[in-house]
Amino acid sequence: MTNTNTTEIKWLEKSPMYQMSLGSRKLFHSNFLAWLFEAYSDSIEILGIEPSKFKGVLREKKNVDLVILGENDEILAILENKIKDIPRQGQLERYAKFFANTKKGILLTLVPESFDLSQTKGGSDWGWTRLSYRELARNIEAWRIRAKLEHRDSMFVDEYCMMVNKICDIAEKHLNPDIIEKRYWFPISDRESLAAIRFDDTVKKHEAQLMASELEKRIQNELGKRLFEEGEETENGRITAFVGGALYNKTPCVTAGIVRDGSSKVCLMTQIQGHQYRRMISSSNFNFAKKSGSGDRYSSLQKCIDESDEFTWLFASEQSPDGFRVQQWENPGPFKSSMRNKLNGYAPDAVYQYIDISKGPVSQGELSYNMVLKNVVSDMKYAIETLKRSDYVSTS
C-alpha cells in the first residue's frame, strides 16, 4: 500500500508533543485528559458530563483508564482508552460488571468496535458509548473557543487537538478494518514513512488483533462458543479453545489453540507469525534447553515428538522436495517451507513446523494468504478430533 499521508507524517515528526507521547501512547492521552479535567473542570463537558457535578478524576482504578467522580465519590463515568489496541467486548463487560453503580461508560477509541457496544453491559443497567478520537478533538476545540485558558495551556491544548487530528488522518487510511480484513499484513507494503513516526507497530498490532477477533468468531461459529468459556468434558480431560493476537518481536502474531487438561497438559496450536503458518504442539512433558548445540537441540525436539505426537499434528516427519502436504485442508498442497531443519521450537515445551505464506501474488507451492483463516478453522476442528483420541499423547 502506498502511503499518502506525507503532510501529516512530517508534522508529527516535528511535533514535540507527539514525540513525548511515544513513551506510552495510551497513558499519555489518559494523563493529558486527566490534567485537562482537573485544571479546567468545565472541560469535562467534552465527555457529555455536567461540569457542576464533576469533582475529580482517578487514573488506572481497577485497570480502567479514567474514573470520573462526582459528589461523595459518586462514579459519574468510567473511560476506557484504546489507541494502540482494538476494543474488546469481554474486557468492557468485565469493567461494566465491576463498576455496576456508575452512570456511564465511555470507550475512547481510534478505530470502531466490531460488536454492539450498547449491549455490552456485563449485567449492569447501562451500556457503553463510543467517543472516537476525532470526536474528542472536535469536542475539545468547541470547548476551547469558550474557555479561558492560560497562554501556555492554550498552546498545549491547540497542539494536542492538531496532533490527534493528524493521527486520525493516518489511522483512517491504515487502520480501516474493512481494508485490513481483506489483506492483513500479508501483501508487503511501504511502511517506511510510518516507521519514521513509530506508527508502523500500531498498525501491525491492530492487524494481529483484528485477525484474532475474526478468527475467534469463525471458530465459535464452527465449533461453538462453549469451548471458549467452560469448555467440553471428554474421557481424556477437559478441552478448551483460545485465540490471541499481539505483536511479537515487532511482527504480527496470531495464535489459535485447543488445550486438553489432564495429568499431562497438551495444547495443539496454529500460529500465524509474519509469513509463517505454523502448527505447534506444547506439552507439560516437554523440557528442552533454550540454548544448546544445534545437534543437541534438534535431538531434543525430535525426542519430544517421537515420544508424543509422532507427527500426527505436525505436518510431516519429512519434507518432500515440493514441500508439506496437509490432508485436512481443502487444498492439501504441497506447500513450500523455508525451514532449514525439520523441527523448531520455543523452549522449554513447544515444538513446531511451518509453511510459507505468500507475500503477494501466489506462485507455485505457496500458501495463499486468502486461505489462511479458513485453514486455521480446519486445523482447530482437526485438533479437537486429535485430542479426543484415547491413543493420542496419554494423560495417564
SELUM-10813 format. One record per atom (N, C-alpha, C, O): residue in three letters; x, y, z. Coordinates in steps of 0.2 Angstrom, whole numbers, plus 5000, padded with zeros to 4 digits. Layout:
<pts>
ALAXYZ;...
</pts>
This chain:
<pts>
MET500449945000;MET500050005000;MET500450065000;MET500950075004;THR500350114996;THR500750174995;THR500550225000;THR499950235001;ASN500950255004;ASN500750305009;ASN500650375006;ASN501050395002;THR500050405008;THR499950465005;THR499850515011;THR499550575009;ASN500050505017;ASN499950545022;ASN500650585024;ASN500850595029;THR500950605018;THR501550645019;THR501550705023;THR501950715028;THR501050745022;THR501050805026;THR500950795034;THR501250825038;GLU500450745035;GLU500350735042;GLU500950705046;GLU501150715051;ILE501350655042;ILE501850625045;ILE502450675046;ILE502750675052;LYS502550725042;LYS503050775043;LYS502950815049;LYS503350835052;TRP502250835049;TRP502050875055;TRP502150835062;TRP502450865066;LEU502050775062;LEU502050735068;LEU502850725070;LEU503050725076;GLU503250715065;GLU503950705066;GLU504250765069;GLU504750765073;LYS503950825068;LYS504250885071;LYS503850915077;LYS504050965080;SER503350875079;SER502950895085;SER503250875091;SER503350815092;PRO503450915096;PRO503750895102;PRO503250855106;PRO503450805110;MET502650875106;MET502050845110;MET502050765107;MET501950725111;TYR502050765101;TYR501950695098;TYR502550655100;TYR502450595102;GLN503150675100;GLN503750645102;GLN503750625109;GLN503950565111;MET503450665113;MET503350645120;MET502850595121;MET502850555126;SER502350595117;SER501850545118;SER502050475116;SER501750425118;LEU502650465113;LEU502850395110;LEU503050355116;LEU503150295115;GLY503250385122;GLY503450345128;GLY502950295130;GLY503050235131;SER502350315130;SER501750275131;SER501150305129;SER500850355132;ARG500950295123;ARG500350325119;ARG499750325124;ARG499450385124;LYS499550265126;LYS498950265130;LYS498950305136;LYS498450345137;LEU499450305140;LEU499550335146;LEU499550415145;LEU499350455148;PHE499950435139;PHE500050505138;PHE499350535137;PHE499150585140;HIS498950505133;HIS498250535131;HIS497850535138;HIS497450585139;SER497850475141;SER497450475148;SER497650535152;SER497250565156;ASN498350535153;ASN498550585158;ASN498450655155;ASN498350705159;PHE498450665149;PHE498350735146;PHE497550755148;PHE497450815150;LEU497150705147;LEU496450725148;LEU496350735156;LEU495950775158;ALA496650695160;ALA496550705167;ALA496850775169;ALA496550805173;TRP497350795166;TRP497650855168;TRP497150915166;TRP497050955169;LEU496850905160;LEU496450955157;LEU495750965162;LEU495551015163;PHE495550905164;PHE494950905168;PHE495050935175;PHE494650975177;GLU495650925178;GLU495750945184;GLU495951025184;GLU495851055189;ALA496351045179;ALA496551115178;ALA495951155176;ALA495951215178;TYR495451135172;TYR494951165169;TYR494251125170;TYR494151085165;SER493951125176;SER493451075177;SER492851085172;SER492551035171;ASP492751145169;ASP492251145164;ASP492351105158;ASP491951095154;SER492951085157;SER493151045151;SER492850975151;SER492850945146;ILE492650955157;ILE492350895157;ILE491750885153;ILE491450825151;GLU491450945150;GLU490850945146;GLU491050905139;GLU490650885136;ILE491650895138;ILE491850865131;ILE491650785132;ILE491650755127;LEU491550765138;LEU491350695139;LEU490550695140;LEU490350635141;GLY490250745139;GLY489550745140;GLY489350745147;GLY488750725149;ILE489750775151;ILE489550775159;ILE489550845161;ILE489850885159;GLU488950855165;GLU488850925168;GLU489450945172;GLU489550915177;PRO489751005170;PRO490351025174;PRO490151035182;PRO490651025186;SER489551055183;SER489351075191;SER489451005195;SER489451015201;LYS489350945191;LYS489350885195;LYS490050855196;LYS490150815200;PHE490550885192;PHE491150855192;PHE491650875198;PHE491650935200;LYS491950825202;LYS492350845207;LYS493050815207;LYS493450835211;GLY493150765202;GLY493850745202;GLY493950685197;GLY493450665195;VAL494550665196;VAL494650605192;VAL495250565195;VAL495750585198;LEU495050495194;LEU495550445196;LEU495850415190;LEU495550405185;ARG496550395190;ARG496850355185;ARG497050285187;ARG497250275192;GLU496850245182;GLU497050175182;GLU496750145189;GLU497150105192;LYS496150155190;LYS495750115195;LYS495550055193;LYS495050055188;LYS495749995196;LYS495549935193;LYS495649925186;LYS495249895182;ASN496149955184;ASN496449945177;ASN496049985172;ASN496149995166;VAL495450025174;VAL495150075170;VAL495550135169;VAL495750155174;ASP495550165163;ASP496050215162;ASP495850285166;ASP496250305170;LEU495250305166;LEU495050365170;LEU494350345173;LEU493850315170;VAL494250365179;VAL493650365183;VAL493450435185;VAL493850465188;ILE492850455183;ILE492650525184;ILE492150525190;ILE491650495190;LEU492350565195;LEU492050575201;LEU491550635202;LEU491750685199;GLY491050625206;GLY490550675207;GLY490550685215;GLY491050665218;GLU490050715218;GLU489950725225;GLU490050655229;GLU489750605226;ASN490350665235;ASN490450605239;ASN490750545235;ASN490550485237;ASP491150555231;ASP491550505227;ASP491050465223;ASP491150405221;GLU490450485221;GLU490050455216;GLU490350445209;GLU490650495207;ILE490350395206;ILE490650375200;ILE490150405194;ILE489650365193;LEU490350455191;LEU489950485186;LEU490050445179;LEU489550435175;ALA490650425178;ALA490850395172;ALA491450355172;ALA491950375177;ILE491550305168;ILE492250275168;ILE492450285160;ILE492050275156;LEU493050285159;LEU493350295152;LEU493850245151;LEU494350245154;GLU493750205146;GLU494250165143;GLU494550185137;GLU494250205132;ASN495250195137;ASN495650225131;ASN495950175127;ASN496350125129;LYS495750175120;LYS496050125115;LYS496350165110;LYS496050185105;ILE497050165110;ILE497350205104;ILE497850155101;ILE497950155095;LYS498150105104;LYS498650055101;LYS498249995100;LYS498449955096;ASP497749985104;ASP497349915104;ASP496649925101;ASP496449985100;ILE496349875099;ILE495649875097;ILE495249865103;ILE495449825108;PRO494649885103;PRO494149875108;PRO493949805109;PRO493849765104;ARG493949775115;ARG493749705116;ARG493149705120;ARG493149735126;GLN492649665118;GLN491949665121;GLN492049635128;GLN491749655133;GLY492449575129;GLY492449545135;GLY492749595141;GLY492549595146;GLN493249635139;GLN493549675144;GLN493149725146;GLN493049745152;LEU492749755141;LEU492249805143;LEU491649785147;LEU491449815152;GLU491449715146;GLU490949685150;GLU491249675157;GLU490849685162;ARG491849655158;ARG492149655165;ARG492149715169;ARG491949725174;TYR492349775165;TYR492349835168;TYR491649855170;TYR491549885175;ALA491149845166;ALA490449865167;ALA490249825173;ALA489849855177;LYS490349765174;LYS490149725180;LYS490449755186;LYS490149755191;PHE491149775186;PHE491449795192;PHE491149865194;PHE491049875200;PHE491049905189;PHE490849975190;PHE490049975189;PHE489850025185;ALA489749935192;ALA488949925190;ALA488649985192;ALA488050005190;ASN488850025197;ASN488450085200;ASN488650145197;ASN488450205199;THR489050145192;THR489250205188;THR488650235184;THR488150195183;LYS488650295181;LYS488150315177;LYS488250305169;LYS487850305165;LYS488950295168;LYS489050305160;LYS489750265159;LYS490250275163;GLY489850235154;GLY490450205151;GLY490650235145;GLY490250235140;ILE491250265144;ILE491450295138;ILE492050255135;ILE492550245138;LEU491950235129;LEU492550205125;LEU492850255121;LEU492550275116;LEU493450275122;LEU493850325118;LEU494250285114;LEU494750245116;THR494150285107;THR494550235103;THR494750265096;THR494350315094;LEU495250245094;LEU495550265087;LEU495150235081;LEU495050255076;VAL494950165083;VAL494550135077;VAL493950105080;VAL493850095086;PRO493450095076;PRO492750075079;PRO492750005081;PRO493149965079;GLU492349995086;GLU492249925089;GLU491949875084;GLU491549905079;SER491949815084;SER491649765080;SER491049725083;SER490949675081;PHE490749755088;PHE490249725091;PHE489749785093;PHE489849835093;ASP489149755096;ASP488649805098;ASP488849835105;ASP488749805110;LEU489049895105;LEU489349925111;LEU488749945116;LEU488849935122;SER488149965113;SER487649975118;SER487449925122;SER487149925127;GLN487549865119;GLN487349805123;GLN487849765127;GLN487749715130;THR488449805127;THR489049775131;THR488949805138;THR489249855140;LYS488549765143;LYS488349795149;LYS488649755155;LYS488749775160;GLY488849685154;GLY489149645159;GLY488649645165;GLY488849635171;GLY488049645164;GLY487549635169;GLY487349705172;GLY486849705177;SER487549755170;SER487449825173;SER486849855169;SER486649825164;ASP486549905172;ASP485949935168;ASP486149985163;ASP485750005159;TRP486850005162;TRP487050045157;TRP487450015152;TRP487749965153;GLY487550045146;GLY487950025141;GLY488550075140;GLY488450125142;TRP488950055136;TRP489550095134;TRP489350135128;TRP488850125124;THR489650195127;THR489550245122;THR490250255119;THR490750255122;ARG490350265112;ARG490950275109;ARG491050345108;ARG490650385106;LEU491750365110;LEU491950435108;LEU492550425104;LEU493150405107;SER492550435098;SER493150425093;SER493650485095;SER493450535098;TYR494250475093;TYR494750525094;TYR494650585090;TYR494750645092;ARG494350575084;ARG494150635080;ARG493650675084;ARG493650735084;GLU493150645087;GLU492650675090;GLU492950715096;GLU492750765098;LEU493350675100;LEU493750705106;LEU494050775104;LEU493950825107;ALA494450775098;ALA494750835096;ALA494250895094;ALA494350945096;ARG493750875091;ARG493150925090;ARG492850945096;ARG492751005096;ASN492750905101;ASN492450925107;ASN492850975111;ASN492651025113;ILE493550955111;ILE494051005114;ILE494051075111;ILE494051125114;GLU494051065104;GLU494151135100;GLU493451175101;GLU493551235102;ALA492951145102;ALA492251185103;ALA492251215110;ALA492151275111;TRP492551175115;TRP492551205122;TRP493151255122;TRP493051305126;ARG493651245119;ARG494251295119;ARG494051365116;ARG494251415119;ILE493551365112;ILE493351435109;ILE493051475115;ILE493151535115;ARG492651445120;ARG492351475125;ARG492751485131;ARG492651525136;ALA493251445132;ALA493651435138;ALA494151495139;ALA494351525134;LYS494251505145;LYS494851555147;LYS495451515149;LYS495451495155;LEU495951505145;LEU496551465147;LEU497151515147;LEU497151565144;GLU497551495152;GLU498251525152;GLU498551515145;GLU498451465142;HIS498951565143;HIS499351565137;HIS499651505136;HIS499651475130;ARG500051475140;ARG500451415140;ARG499951355139;ARG500151315134;ASP499451355143;ASP499051295142;ASP498651295135;ASP498451245132;SER498451355133;SER498151365127;SER498551335121;SER498251305117;MET499251345121;MET499651315116;MET499651245116;MET499651205111;PHE499651215123;PHE499651145123;PHE499051115121;PHE499051065117;VAL498451145122;VAL497851115120;VAL497751115113;VAL497551075109;ASP497951175110;ASP497951185102;ASP498351125099;ASP498151095094;GLU498951125101;GLU499451075098;GLU499151005099;GLU499250955095;TYR498850985105;TYR498550925106;TYR498050905101;TYR498050855098;CYS497550955100;CYS497050945095;CYS497350935088;CYS497050885084;MET497850975086;MET498150965080;MET498450895079;MET498350865074;MET498750875084;MET499150815084;MET498650755083;MET498750705079;VAL498050755087;VAL497550705087;VAL497250705080;VAL497150645077;ASN497150755077;ASN496850755070;ASN497350725065;ASN497150695061;LYS497950745066;LYS498450715061;LYS498450635062;LYS498550605057;ILE498450615068;ILE498450545070;ILE497850515067;ILE497850455064;CYS497250545067;CYS496650515064;CYS496650515057;CYS496450465054;ASP496950565054;ASP497050565046;ASP497450495044;ASP497250465039;ILE497950485048;ILE498350425046;ILE498050365048;ILE498050315044;ALA497650365054;ALA497350305056;ALA496750285051;ALA496650225050;GLU496450335048;GLU495850325044;GLU496050285037;GLU495750255034;LYS496750295035;LYS496950265030;LYS497250195031;LYS497150145028;HIS497650185037;HIS497950125038;HIS497650085043;HIS497850025044;LEU497150105047;LEU496850065052;LEU496150045050;LEU495750035055;ASN495950055044;ASN495250045042;ASN495149965042;ASN495449925038;PRO494649945047;PRO494549875047;PRO494349835041;PRO494549785040;ASP493949875037;ASP493749845031;ASP494349825026;ASP494249775022;ILE494849865026;ILE495449855022;ILE495849805025;ILE496049765021;ILE495949815031;ILE496449765035;ILE496149695034;ILE496549645033;GLU495549685035;GLU495249615035;GLU495249585028;GLU495149525027;LYS495449615023;LYS495549585016;LYS496249565015;LYS496349525010;ARG496749595019;ARG497449585017;ARG497849575023;ARG498349535022;TYR497649595029;TYR498049595035;TYR498749625033;TYR498849675030;TRP499249595036;TRP499949615034;TRP500349575029;TRP500849585027;PHE499949535025;PHE500249485021;PHE500549515015;PHE501149505013;PRO500249555011;PRO500549585005;PRO501049645008;PRO500849685012;ILE501649635005;ILE502149685008;ILE501949755006;ILE501749765000;SER501949805010;SER501849875009;SER502349925011;SER502749905015;ASP502349985009;ASP502850035010;ASP502650065017;ASP502150095018;ARG503050045022;ARG502950075029;ARG503450115032;ARG503550135038;GLU503950135027;GLU504550175030;GLU504350235033;GLU504550255038;SER503850265030;SER503650335032;SER503250325039;SER503350365043;LEU502850275040;LEU502550255046;LEU503050245052;LEU502950265057;ALA503650205050;ALA504150195054;ALA504450255057;ALA504650255063;ALA504550305053;ALA504850365055;ALA504450405061;ALA504750435065;ILE503850395061;ILE503450415067;ILE503250365072;ILE502850375076;ARG503550305071;ARG503450245075;ARG502650225076;ARG502450205081;PHE502350235070;PHE501650215070;PHE501550145066;PHE501050115066;ASP502150125063;ASP502050055060;ASP501849995065;ASP501549955063;ASP502150005071;ASP502049955076;ASP501249955078;ASP500949905079;THR500950015078;THR500250015080;THR499849985074;THR499349955076;VAL500049995068;VAL499649965063;VAL499749895063;VAL499249855062;LYS500349865064;LYS500449795064;LYS500049765070;LYS499749705069;LYS500049795076;LYS499649765082;LYS498949765080;LYS498549715082;HIS498649815077;HIS497949815075;HIS497849765070;HIS497249725071;GLU498249755066;GLU498149695061;GLU498149625064;GLU497649585063;ALA498549615069;ALA498549555073;ALA497949545077;ALA497649495077;GLN497749595080;GLN497149595084;GLN496549585080;GLN496049555082;LEU496449625075;LEU495849615070;LEU495849545068;LEU495249515067;MET496449515066;MET496449445063;MET496149395069;MET495749355068;ALA496449405075;ALA496249365081;ALA495549375082;ALA495149315083;SER495249435082;SER494549445083;SER494149405078;SER493649375079;GLU494349415071;GLU493949375066;GLU493949305066;GLU493549265065;LEU494549275068;LEU494649205069;LEU494249175075;LEU493949125074;GLU494249215080;GLU493849195086;GLU493049185084;GLU492749135086;LYS492849235080;LYS492149225078;LYS492049165073;LYS491549135074;ARG492449155069;ARG492449095064;ARG492449035068;ARG492048985066;ILE492949025072;ILE492948965076;ILE492348955081;ILE492148895081;GLN492149005084;GLN491548995088;GLN490948985083;GLN490448935086;ASN490849005077;ASN490348995073;ASN490348915071;ASN489848885070;GLU490948895070;GLU491048825068;GLU491048775074;GLU490748715073;LEU491348795079;LEU491348745085;LEU491048765091;LEU490948715096;GLY490748815091;GLY490348835097;GLY490648885102;GLY491248875103;LYS490348925105;LYS490648975110;LYS490848945116;LYS491248965120;ARG490548885118;ARG490648855124;ARG491348835125;ARG491648835131;LEU491648815120;LEU492348795120;LEU492848855123;LEU493348845126;PHE492648915122;PHE493048975124;PHE492848995131;PHE493149035134;GLU492348965134;GLU492048985141;GLU492248925145;GLU492748915148;GLU491748885147;GLU491848825151;GLU492248765148;GLU492448725152;GLY492248765142;GLY492548705138;GLY492048645138;GLY491448645139;GLU492348585136;GLU492048525135;GLU492348475138;GLU492948455137;GLU492048435142;GLU492248375146;GLU492348315141;GLU491848295138;THR492848285141;THR492948225137;THR493248165141;THR493448185147;GLU493248105139;GLU493548055143;GLU494348065144;GLU494548035149;ASN494648105140;ASN495348115141;ASN495548185144;ASN496148195145;GLY495048215147;GLY495148285150;GLY494748335147;GLY494348325142;ARG494748395150;ARG494348455148;ARG494648485142;ARG495248495143;ILE494348505137;ILE494548535131;ILE494348605131;ILE493748615131;THR494748655130;THR494548725129;THR494948755123;THR495448735121;ALA494648815121;ALA494948845115;ALA495148915117;ALA494848945121;PHE495648945113;PHE495849015114;PHE496149045108;PHE496349005103;VAL496049105107;VAL496349145101;VAL496649205104;VAL496349245108;GLY497249225102;GLY497549285104;GLY497949325098;GLY498249285094;GLY498049385098;GLY498449425093;GLY498849475097;GLY498549515101;ALA499449485095;ALA499849535098;ALA500449545093;ALA500549525087;LEU500949595095;LEU501549605092;LEU502049565095;LEU502149575101;TYR502449525091;TYR503049485094;TYR503649495090;TYR503649485084;ASN504149525094;ASN504749545090;ASN504649585084;ASN504949575079;LYS504149635085;LYS503949685080;LYS503649655074;LYS503649685069;THR503349595075;THR503049555070;THR502349535072;THR502249515077;PRO501849545068;PRO501149525070;PRO501149455071;PRO501449415067;CYS500749435076;CYS500749365078;CYS500049345081;CYS499849375085;VAL499749295078;VAL499049275080;VAL499149195081;VAL499349155077;THR498849175087;THR498849105089;THR498149085091;THR497849115095;ALA497949025088;ALA497348995090;ALA497548925092;ALA497948895089;GLY497248905098;GLY497448835100;GLY496848805104;GLY496348835106;ILE496948735105;ILE496548695108;ILE496948665114;ILE497448635113;VAL496648665120;VAL497048645126;VAL496648585129;VAL496048585130;ARG497048535131;ARG496748475134;ARG497148465141;ARG497748455141;ASP496748475146;ASP496948465153;ASP497048395155;ASP496648355152;GLY497448385160;GLY497448315162;GLY498148315166;GLY498448365168;SER498348255168;SER498948245172;SER499548275168;SER500048295171;SER499448265161;SER499948305157;SER499548345152;SER499148325148;LYS499748415152;LYS499348455148;LYS499648465141;LYS500248465140;VAL499148465136;VAL499348465129;VAL498948525126;VAL498448525127;CYS499348555122;CYS499048615118;CYS499248605111;CYS499848605109;LEU498748605106;LEU498848605099;LEU498748675096;LEU498148695097;MET499148705093;MET499148775091;MET499248785084;MET499648745081;THR498948835081;THR499148855074;THR499348925075;THR498948965079;GLN499948945073;GLN500149015074;GLN500349045068;GLN500749015064;ILE500149105067;ILE500249145061;ILE500749205063;ILE500549245066;GLN501349195061;GLN501849255063;GLN502149275057;GLN502549235054;GLY502149345055;GLY502449365049;GLY502149325043;GLY501549325042;HIS502549295039;HIS502349255034;HIS502449185035;HIS502649145030;GLN502449155041;GLN502449085043;GLN501849065045;GLN501549095050;TYR501649005043;TYR501048975045;TYR501248915049;TYR501548865046;ARG501148915056;ARG501448865060;ARG500948815063;ARG500348835065;ARG501148755063;ARG500748705068;ARG501248695073;ARG501848675072;MET500948695080;MET501448695086;MET501048655091;MET500448655092;ILE501448615094;ILE501248575100;ILE501648595106;ILE502248595106;SER501248605112;SER501648615118;SER501348565123;SER500748545123;SER501848535127;SER501648485132;SER501948495138;SER502548515138;SER501648485144;SER501948485150;SER502548435151;SER502948445156;ASN502548385147;ASN503048335147;ASN503648355143;ASN504248325144;PHE503648405139;PHE504248435136;PHE504648475140;PHE504448505145;ASN505348465139;ASN505848505143;ASN506448505139;ASN506848465140;PHE506548565135;PHE507248565132;PHE507548635133;PHE507148685134;ALA508148635132;ALA508548695134;ALA508448755128;ALA508348735123;LYS508448815131;LYS508448875126;LYS509048875122;LYS509048895116;LYS509648865125;LYS510248875122;LYS510648805122;LYS510748785128;SER510848775117;SER511248715116;SER511548715109;SER511348755105;GLY511948665108;GLY512248655102;GLY511648635097;GLY511148605099;SER511748655091;SER511248645086;SER511048565085;SER510448555085;GLY511548525086;GLY511348455085;GLY510948435092;GLY510548395091;ASP511248455098;ASP510848435104;ASP510148465104;ASP509748425106;ARG510048525102;ARG509448555102;ARG508948515097;ARG508348495099;TYR509148495091;TYR508748465086;TYR508548395089;TYR508048365088;SER509048355092;SER508948295095;SER508348295101;SER507948255101;SER508448355105;SER507948365110;SER507248375107;SER506748345110;LEU507148415102;LEU506548425099;LEU506248355096;LEU505648345096;GLN506748325092;GLN506548255089;GLN506248205094;GLN505748175093;LYS506648205100;LYS506448165105;LYS505748175108;LYS505348135109;CYS505548245109;CYS504948265111;CYS504348245107;CYS503848215109;ILE504448245100;ILE503948225096;ILE503948155095;ILE503348125095;ASP504448115095;ASP504448045095;ASP504048015100;ASP503747965100;GLU504148045106;GLU503848015112;GLU503048045113;GLU502748025119;SER502848085109;SER502148105110;SER501748115103;SER501348065102;ASP501848165099;ASP501448175094;ASP501548135088;ASP501048115084;GLU502148105087;GLU502348065081;GLU502148095075;GLU501948055070;PHE502148165074;PHE501948195068;PHE501248185066;PHE501048185060;THR500848175071;THR500048175070;THR499848245069;THR499448265064;TRP500048295073;TRP499848365072;TRP500248405068;TRP500048445064;LEU500948395069;LEU501448425065;LEU501348405057;LEU501048355056;PHE501648445053;PHE501448425046;PHE501748365043;PHE501348325040;ALA502348345044;ALA502648285042;ALA503348265045;ALA503648315047;SER503448205045;SER504148185048;SER504748205043;SER505248215045;GLU504548215037;GLU505048235032;GLU504748285027;GLU504148275025;GLN505048335025;GLN504848375020;GLN505048355013;GLN505648345011;SER504548345008;SER504748325001;SER505048384998;SER504948435000;PRO505348364992;PRO505648424988;PRO505148474986;PRO505248534985;ASP504448454986;ASP503948504984;ASP503648544990;ASP503348594990;GLY503848514996;GLY503548545002;GLY503148505006;GLY503148445006;PHE502748535011;PHE502248495015;PHE501548485012;PHE501348535009;ARG501248425013;ARG500548415011;ARG500148415017;ARG500348395022;VAL499548445017;VAL499148455023;VAL498448425021;VAL498048465018;GLN498348365023;GLN497748325020;GLN497048355023;GLN496548345020;GLN497148395029;GLN496448415032;GLN496248485028;GLN495648505030;TRP496648515024;TRP496448575020;TRP496048555014;TRP496148505011;GLU495648605012;GLU495348605006;GLU495748595000;GLU495648554995;ASN496348635000;ASN496848624995;ASN497448594999;ASN497748635003;PRO497648534998;PRO498148505003;PRO498848525001;PRO499348505004;GLY498948554995;GLY499648574993;GLY499948524988;GLY499548494984;PRO500648514988;PRO501048534994;PRO501248614994;PRO501148644989;PHE501548635000;PHE501648705001;PHE502448705003;PHE502648665007;LYS502748755001;LYS503448765002;LYS503548785009;LYS503148815012;SER504148775012;SER504348795018;SER505048815018;SER505448775015;SER505248865021;SER505948885021;SER506348865027;SER506848895029;MET506048815031;MET506348785037;MET507048755035;MET507048715030;ARG507548775039;ARG508148745037;ARG508248675041;ARG508648635038;ASN507948665046;ASN507848605050;ASN507148575050;ASN506648615049;LYS507048515051;LYS506448485051;LYS505948515056;LYS505348515056;LEU506248525062;LEU505848555068;LEU506248615071;LEU506848625070;ASN505748655074;ASN506048715078;ASN505548715084;ASN505048685085;GLY505748765089;GLY505348765095;GLY505548825099;GLY506048865098;TYR505048835104;TYR505148885109;TYR505248845116;TYR504848815118;ALA505848855119;ALA506048825125;ALA505548845130;ALA505348905130;PRO505348805135;PRO505648735135;PRO505148685133;PRO505248625133;ASP504548705130;ASP503948655129;ASP503548665123;ASP503048635123;ALA503848695118;ALA503448705112;ALA503848685106;ALA504348715105;VAL503548645101;VAL503948625095;VAL503448635089;VAL502848625090;TYR503748665084;TYR503348675078;TYR503648665071;TYR504248665071;GLN503248665066;GLN503448665059;GLN503048725056;GLN502548745058;TYR503348755050;TYR502948805047;TYR502948795039;TYR503448765036;ILE502448825036;ILE502348835029;ILE502448905027;ILE502248955031;ASP502748925022;ASP502748995020;ASP502149025017;ASP501748985013;ILE501949085019;ILE501349115017;ILE501549165011;ILE502049205012;SER501149175006;SER501349215000;SER501349285003;SER500949305007;LYS501849325000;LYS501849395001;LYS501549444996;LYS501649504996;GLY501249414991;GLY500849454986;GLY500549404982;GLY500249354984;PRO500649414975;PRO500349364970;PRO500649294972;PRO501249284973;VAL500249244972;VAL500449174974;VAL500749134968;VAL500549134962;SER501349114970;SER501749074965;SER501649004967;SER501348984972;GLN501948954962;GLN501848884963;GLN502148864970;GLN502748874972;GLY501748824974;GLY501948794980;GLY501848844986;GLY502048824992;GLU501648904985;GLU501548954991;GLU500748944993;GLU500348934990;LEU500748955000;LEU500048965003;LEU499749035002;LEU500149085004;SER499249034999;SER498949104998;SER498649135004;SER498349095008;TYR498849195006;TYR498549225012;TYR497849225012;TYR497549235018;ASN497449225007;ASN496749225007;ASN496449155010;ASN495849155012;MET496849105010;MET496649045013;MET496849035020;MET496648985023;VAL497149085023;VAL497449065030;VAL496949055035;VAL496949015039;LEU496449105035;LEU495949095041;LEU495549035040;LEU495349005045;LYS495349015034;LYS494948955033;LYS495348895035;LYS495048845038;ASN496048895034;ASN496448835035;ASN496548835043;ASN496548775046;VAL496548895046;VAL496548885054;VAL495948855057;VAL496048815062;VAL495348875054;VAL494748845057;VAL494748765056;VAL494548735060;SER494948745050;SER495048675049;SER495548645053;SER495448585056;ASP496048675055;ASP496548655060;ASP496248645067;ASP496448595070;MET495848695069;MET495548685076;MET495048625076;MET495048595081;LYS494748615071;LYS494248555071;LYS494748495071;LYS494548445075;TYR495248495067;TYR495648435067;TYR496048425074;TYR496148365077;ALA496148485077;ALA496548475084;ALA496048445089;ALA496248405093;ILE495348465089;ILE494948435094;ILE494848365092;ILE494848325097;GLU494748345086;GLU494748275084;GLU495348235087;GLU495248175090;THR495948265086;THR496548235088;THR496548225096;THR496748175099;LEU496448275100;LEU496448275107;LEU495948235110;LEU496048215116;LYS495448215107;LYS494848175109;LYS495048095109;LYS494748055112;ARG495548085105;ARG495848015104;ARG496147985110;ARG496548025113;SER495947935112;SER496247905118;SER496947885117;SER497347875122;ASP497147865111;ASP497847845110;ASP498347905108;ASP498947895107;TYR498047965109;TYR498548025107;TYR498848055114;TYR498448085118;VAL499448055114;VAL499848085120;VAL499448065127;VAL499048105129;SER499548015129;SER499247985135;SER499248035141;SER499748065142;THR498748045144;THR498648085150;THR498748055157;THR498748075162;SER498847985156;SER498947945162;SER499647955165;SER499847925171;
</pts>
